[in-house]
């Protein structure tokens, strides 16, 4: 079993910054990728950013240049640095881990990010 614990969500004004963290624990072997998804009210969950075991990163277009994903392998932790936040970034952010070779996925419980003045 794998447990994911997210933290860092908060209420922030437009233009502000937040850093989300997600620590993985349990039976963690051969992580293929660590991802951040988000789900806004009434919308589908979307992939925001991902980082593979080879540190290859991917971002959805709406966050490019504003968000940065990184990982600390020693701590099994993935981060999402979010700058220049906009009200459209308001959502519950979920951490996701994909393990090799099964490509099984695990999810965190989510952390709320609210961007509002």
URCORPE-V556525 format. One record per run of one state. SS is the DSSP state (h for helix, s for strand, l for the rest). FROM is the first residue (numbers start at 1). TO is the last residue. If there is no record, write none. Layout:
# URCORPE-V556525
ss:SS from:FROM to:TO
ss:SS from:FROM to:TO
This chain:
# URCORPE-V556525
ss:l from:1 to:1
ss:s from:2 to:7
ss:l from:8 to:10
ss:s from:11 to:12
ss:l from:13 to:17
ss:s from:18 to:26
ss:l from:27 to:30
ss:s from:31 to:39
ss:l from:40 to:45
ss:s from:46 to:52
ss:l from:53 to:56
ss:s from:57 to:59
ss:l from:60 to:60
ss:h from:61 to:63
ss:l from:64 to:66
ss:s from:67 to:72
ss:h from:73 to:75
ss:l from:76 to:76
ss:s from:77 to:82
ss:l from:83 to:86
ss:h from:87 to:89
ss:l from:90 to:90
ss:s from:91 to:99
ss:l from:100 to:103
ss:s from:104 to:107
ss:l from:108 to:110
ss:s from:111 to:115
ss:l from:116 to:117
